[in-house]
Amino acid sequence: MIDRPGVDERRLAAEVAAAWALDVSALVFLPVGLDGRAWAYRVDTVDGGRWFLKLRLGGFTPAAVRLPGFLRARGIRQVVAPIDRPDGGTGHPFGDHHLLLYPFHDGGSRWGRGLTDKQWIEYGEFLGHLHTITPTAGIVDLLPAETYRSSAGERLRTLGRQAAASAALGAFWHRYGDALHRLSATVDELAARMTPARHVICHADIHPGNLIADGDGPLHVVDWDAPVLAPRERDLMFVLSGDFGDHPIDAHRAELFRRGYGPWEPDRTRLSYYRAERHLDDVAAFLAGILAPGAGAESRANDLHWLTRIAETVADPGYAP
């Protein structure tokens, strides 16, 4: 989130120092991410070390805590997994929040800068490896399975009524509301056409914003907050749809990605469902963020930017997920 979480940051730094036995010299807020219930900090230590701290209101899912370590143990080196505390356990409570601490990787996300040719191949290798991992029974029990029953349409209808009556979003809703309701109907129609398919472990948010790299260096995959068991298209939609990142896939990048991923033809109807459902889910999330009573002006402006960008896409007469 762009807005600070409203916690006592000196107490937070002391809690991190005690929980992970670190000599903390600084706690630096990082205005990254779009999750309204999660915040990020860089933790600096006196010996020059740096760590990435995620603070979540409520708790992390057991899958977010345990799956990354499971995947690293099976050789997927790109996965960034949370660090265990010296006294055992991985996370740590902090009032109404929960903490996870990760290694800090330089370079930032690839959303704005794009991937190099070498990284497009590695992107494919990473997903190809992930999608071939057989989960243990314990991991299966942690992961939700795809049902094609999205809550985004109902959230849109509820929030749309609020948006239409609000000063902040009334004009927006007048312009785009009909197109967004059509998008909701499209998601329902595509969901009804889904057929059974083999489920694999999916990251479920594997866009370039969650790929960290320094220059042409190796990729580090972050934000394992909501993994699922689903068809491969659940992840491949982020690669193949062209909606994610400022340097999306083209013919050359597709060839590089497939070189790493291997030969496989996606189901186009399933890709369409995932693209449309992601648009609808993001719309509902941004509407909720803008309408939230405690949202700051900068956060609302950021949400409105992304909301408008999606609305313009789906309102285009040529839009076809």
C-alpha positions in Angstrom: 0.0 0.0 0.0 1.0 3.6 -0.6 -0.5 4.8 2.7 1.4 3.9 5.9 -0.4 1.4 8.1 -0.8 3.6 11.1 1.2 1.5 13.5 3.9 2.6 16.0 7.0 2.0 13.8 9.5 2.2 16.6 7.6 -0.5 18.4 7.5 -2.5 15.1 11.2 -2.2 14.7 11.8 -3.4 18.2 9.4 -6.4 17.7 11.3 -7.4 14.5 14.6 -7.1 16.3 13.4 -9.3 19.1 11.6 -11.9 17.0 14.4 -12.5 14.5 17.4 -11.6 16.7 18.5 -8.7 14.5 20.3 -5.6 15.5 18.0 -3.2 13.6 19.4 0.2 12.6 16.5 1.4 10.5 13.0 0.6 9.3 12.2 2.1 6.0 8.6 2.2 4.7 8.2 1.1 1.1 5.1 2.4 -0.7 4.7 -0.6 -3.0 1.8 -3.0 -3.8 -1.9 -2.6 -4.2 -3.1 -4.8 -1.4 -5.1 -2.7 1.0 -4.4 -5.0 3.9 -0.6 -5.4 3.5 2.4 -3.0 3.9 6.1 -3.4 3.2 9.3 -2.2 4.9 13.0 -2.6 4.4 14.8 -3.6 7.6 18.4 -2.4 7.8 20.8 -3.9 10.4 24.0 -2.4 11.9 26.1 -5.1 10.1 24.9 -3.8 6.7 22.2 -6.5 6.2 18.9 -5.7 4.6 15.6 -7.6 4.9 12.1 -7.2 3.5 9.3 -7.1 6.0 5.7 -7.7 5.2 3.0 -6.5 7.6 -0.5 -7.8 7.1 -3.7 -6.8 8.9 -5.1 -10.1 10.2 -3.0 -13.1 9.3 -1.3 -14.7 6.3 -2.8 -17.8 4.9 -0.9 -21.0 5.8 -0.1 -21.5 2.1 1.6 -18.1 2.0 3.8 -19.2 4.9 4.6 -22.8 4.0 4.4 -23.1 0.2 7.5 -20.9 -0.7 9.8 -23.0 1.5 8.3 -26.2 0.1 9.1 -25.0 -3.4 12.6 -23.9 -2.6 13.3 -27.3 -1.1 12.3 -28.8 -4.4 14.9 -26.7 -6.3 12.9 -23.7 -7.5 15.6 -21.1 -6.6 13.6 -18.1 -7.8 11.1 -18.4 -5.0 11.6 -15.9 -2.2 10.5 -17.6 1.0 10.0 -16.2 4.5 12.7 -16.6 7.1 12.2 -18.7 10.2 12.7 -17.1 13.6 15.6 -18.4 15.6 13.3 -19.9 18.2 11.2 -21.8 15.6 8.2 -20.8 13.5 8.1 -18.5 10.5 5.7 -15.5 11.2 5.2 -13.3 14.2 2.1 -11.6 15.5 2.1 -7.8 16.0 -1.2 -6.5 17.6 -3.9 -7.0 15.0 -1.3 -7.6 12.3 1.1 -10.4 11.4 4.7 -10.2 10.2 6.8 -12.2 7.7 10.4 -11.4 7.1 12.2 -12.2 3.8 15.6 -11.7 2.2 15.9 -8.4 0.5 16.8 -8.4 -3.2 18.1 -5.4 -5.1 16.8 -4.1 -8.4 13.1 -3.7 -7.9 10.3 -5.1 -9.9 10.3 -5.6 -13.7 6.9 -4.0 -14.3 8.2 -0.7 -15.6 11.6 -1.8 -17.0 10.6 -5.1 -18.6 12.6 -8.3 -18.8 15.8 -8.9 -20.7 15.9 -11.8 -23.2 17.7 -14.0 -20.7 15.0 -13.2 -18.1 12.2 -14.0 -20.5 13.7 -17.5 -20.8 14.1 -17.7 -17.1 10.5 -16.6 -16.6 9.4 -19.6 -18.7 11.8 -21.9 -16.9 10.4 -20.8 -13.5 6.8 -21.4 -14.5 7.6 -24.6 -16.3 9.3 -25.9 -13.2 6.5 -24.7 -10.9 3.8 -26.3 -12.9 5.5 -29.7 -12.8 5.9 -29.9 -9.0 3.7 -32.5 -7.4 2.4 -31.2 -4.2 2.4 -33.3 -1.1 -0.9 -34.1 0.6 -0.1 -31.5 3.2 0.4 -28.8 0.6 -2.8 -29.8 -1.2 -4.7 -29.4 2.0 -3.4 -25.8 2.3 -4.2 -24.6 -1.3 -7.7 -23.6 -2.5 -8.7 -25.3 -5.7 -10.1 -23.5 -8.7 -13.9 -23.5 -8.8 -14.6 -20.7 -11.4 -17.0 -19.1 -8.9 -15.8 -15.5 -8.6 -17.1 -13.1 -6.0 -16.0 -10.1 -8.2 -19.4 -9.7 -9.9 -21.4 -9.4 -6.7 -18.8 -7.0 -5.3 -19.0 -4.9 -8.4 -22.8 -4.6 -8.1 -22.6 -3.6 -4.5 -19.8 -1.1 -5.0 -21.2 0.2 -8.2 -24.3 1.5 -6.4 -22.0 3.3 -3.9 -19.8 4.6 -6.7 -22.8 6.0 -8.6 -23.9 8.0 -5.5 -20.5 9.2 -4.5 -18.9 12.6 -5.4 -15.5 10.9 -6.0 -16.8 8.3 -8.5 -20.1 9.5 -9.8 -18.8 10.8 -13.1 -16.6 7.7 -13.6 -19.5 5.3 -13.0 -21.8 7.3 -15.4 -19.1 6.8 -18.1 -18.0 3.2 -17.5 -20.6 1.5 -15.4 -22.4 -0.2 -18.3 -19.2 -1.5 -19.7 -18.2 -2.9 -16.3 -21.6 -4.6 -15.9 -21.1 -6.2 -19.4 -17.7 -7.4 -18.2 -19.3 -9.1 -15.2 -21.8 -10.8 -17.5 -18.9 -11.9 -19.7 -17.1 -13.5 -16.7 -20.3 -15.4 -15.8 -20.7 -16.6 -19.4 -17.1 -17.8 -19.7 -17.2 -19.5 -16.3 -20.2 -21.6 -17.5 -18.1 -22.8 -20.4 -15.2 -24.1 -18.3 -14.4 -27.8 -18.6 -12.3 -30.0 -16.2 -8.6 -29.6 -16.6 -5.5 -30.8 -14.7 -4.6 -28.6 -11.7 -1.1 -27.5 -10.9 0.4 -25.3 -8.3 -0.1 -21.7 -9.5 1.4 -18.5 -8.0 -1.8 -16.8 -9.2 -0.3 -13.3 -9.4 2.8 -13.8 -11.5 3.0 -10.5 -13.4 6.3 -8.6 -13.8 5.5 -6.5 -10.7 6.2 -9.7 -8.7 9.5 -10.4 -10.5 12.5 -8.8 -8.8 15.9 -8.5 -10.6 19.0 -6.4 -10.6 19.8 -5.5 -14.1 20.2 -8.6 -16.2 20.5 -10.7 -13.1 18.5 -13.7 -11.9 14.8 -13.4 -11.2 13.4 -13.5 -7.7 9.6 -14.3 -7.4 7.8 -12.6 -4.5 4.2 -12.2 -3.2 3.1 -15.8 -2.6 0.0 -14.5 -0.7 -2.7 -16.4 -2.7 -1.4 -19.5 -4.5 -4.0 -21.9 -5.8 -4.4 -25.3 -7.5 -5.7 -24.5 -10.9 -5.1 -25.1 -14.6 -1.8 -23.6 -16.0 -3.7 -20.8 -17.7 -4.3 -19.3 -14.3 -0.6 -18.3 -14.3 0.0 -18.1 -18.1 -2.7 -15.4 -18.4 -0.3 -13.0 -16.9 2.3 -13.8 -19.5 0.1 -14.1 -22.6 -2.6 -11.5 -22.2 -0.5 -8.4 -22.7 -2.2 -6.5 -19.8 0.6 -6.7 -17.2 3.7 -4.6 -17.3 4.9 -1.7 -19.5 6.7 -4.1 -21.8 4.3 -7.0 -22.4 4.8 -10.1 -24.5 5.4 -9.9 -28.3 6.4 -12.5 -30.8 10.1 -12.4 -29.9 9.4 -12.5 -26.2 6.9 -15.3 -26.6 9.5 -17.4 -28.4 11.9 -16.8 -25.5 9.3 -17.7 -22.9 8.4 -20.9 -24.7 12.1 -21.8 -24.9 12.1 -21.8 -21.1 8.6 -23.1 -20.5 8.5 -25.8 -23.1 6.0 -26.7 -25.8 2.4 -26.3 -24.7 -0.7 -24.8 -26.1 -3.0 -22.9 -23.7 -6.8 -23.2 -23.8 -7.9 -19.9 -25.3 -11.3 -19.9 -23.6 -9.8 -20.5 -20.3 -7.2 -17.7 -20.9 -10.2 -15.4 -21.7 -12.0 -16.3 -18.5 -8.9 -15.6 -16.4 -8.2 -12.3 -18.1 -11.8 -11.0 -17.8 -12.1 -12.2 -14.2 -8.8 -10.5 -13.2 -10.1 -7.3 -14.8 -13.4 -7.6 -12.9 -11.6 -8.5 -9.6 -9.2 -5.5 -9.9 -12.1 -3.2 -10.6 -13.9 -4.3 -7.5 -10.7 -4.0 -5.4 -10.0 -0.4 -6.7 -13.6 0.7 -6.2 -13.4 -0.6 -2.6 -10.1 1.2 -2.0 -11.4 4.6 -3.3 -14.6 4.3 -1.3 -12.9 3.3 1.9 -13.4 6.0 4.6 -9.8 6.0 5.8 -8.0 6.0 2.4 -5.5 8.8 1.8 -5.6 11.2 -1.1 -2.5 9.7 -2.7 -3.8 6.1 -2.4 -7.2 7.1 -3.8 -5.5 8.8 -6.8 -3.3 5.7 -7.4 -6.4 3.4 -7.3 -8.3 5.7 -9.6 -5.5 5.7 -12.1 -5.5 1.9 -12.3 -9.3 1.7 -12.2 -9.6 4.1 -15.1 -6.9 2.2 -17.1 -8.9 -1.0 -16.8 -12.2 0.6 -17.5 -10.9 2.2 -20.7 -9.6 -1.3 -21.8 -12.9 -3.1 -21.2 -15.0 -0.2 -22.6 -13.2 -0.3 -25.9 -15.5 -1.6 -28.6 -12.8 -4.1 -29.7 -12.3 -5.5 -26.2 -12.4 -9.3 -26.3 -10.9 -11.1 -23.3 
